[in-house]
Amino acid sequence: WNQDGEALSVQGGPAAPRKDDEARKHKLKRLVQSPNSFFMDVKCPSCHRIMTVFSHATTVVLCGNCQTVVCQPTGGKARLAEGMSYRRKN
C-alpha cells in the first residue's frame, strides 16, 4: 500500500483504478479521458415513438407526433418528462 491507501501492483506502481472511482472524477482527470454526455433513445409513452435525444440538451425537446414535452433543459443534464423511458446509445 502507498501513502494514499492505494494498492500497489507487483512492479510497484499503482494498481488499476476502480471503475466507480473513475466515473466520479472530472472528465479530463480520468485515466482515459471520456465525455460525461451521451445520446439516448427516448420512448414517448403516449404515441410510443422512439426518438434520439442528447443528454445535455439545451432546448425543450418535443415529440414529433403528439407534441408532448420529452425533456427540459437544466444547468447540466436535460430532465426527462415524467413517464418517459430511455436507453443509452453506444
N, C-alpha and C positions, 0 to 999 in steps of 0.2 A: 504494500500500500504506500502511496506517496503522501505528501503533506496535506493535500486536498481531500484525502479519503478515497481517491480513485484507485481501482485495481490496476496493477501493472502486469503487462504481458511477460512472457518468458524472456524476451530480449531487453526488458527494462523500460520500454515505452508504455504510454497509457493504453489500456485495453480499448476496444471499440466502444463508442458511447451508446447508451441505451436509446431506443427509438423514441420513447416518450420524453426523454431529456432533450433530444434534438428538436422535437416538434415545438417545445416551449421556447427555444432560442429565437432570436431575431433572424430573419431570413438571410442576412448577409454574414451572420456569425456561426452558422451551421457548418459542419464538416464539409458537406457538399451543399452549395447554395441552391435553394429552391423557393419558388414563389409561394405565398400564402393563398393566392386566389386560384380559382378553378372555374370551369364551365360545368353546368349541371342540367340534366333533363328534368323539367318540372311538369307534372301532370295536373291539368285543371280538373277539379272534382265535378264541375257541372257539365262540361262537354267532353271530358276525357281526352282532350287533345294534349299531346306532348310537345313542349317547346324547349329550346335551348336558351338558358339564361346565364349571364356572367355572375359570379358570386358577389362581386363588389360593384353591382350595377349602380349608376349614379342618377338614373331617371326611373320614374314609375313605369313598370312593365305591365301591359295589358294583354289579355288573351286575344288572339286574332279572331276567334269565332264569336265568343259571347261578351267580349269587352269587360271581363272580370279582372280586377286588380290581382296580378300574380305576385309582385313583390314591390316593396317601397324602399327607397334608399335610406341609409342611416349614415353615420360618420364613417363607417368602415364597410362591413359586410351588409348586403341588402337583406331586409327582413321579409321572409316569405309570408304571404297571407295565410290566414287560418284555413286548415283543410287541405293545403297544397302538400303533395308528396314530391320528393326529389330523389335523384340518383346522381352521384358524382360521375362525370365523364372522365375517361382516361386519356 
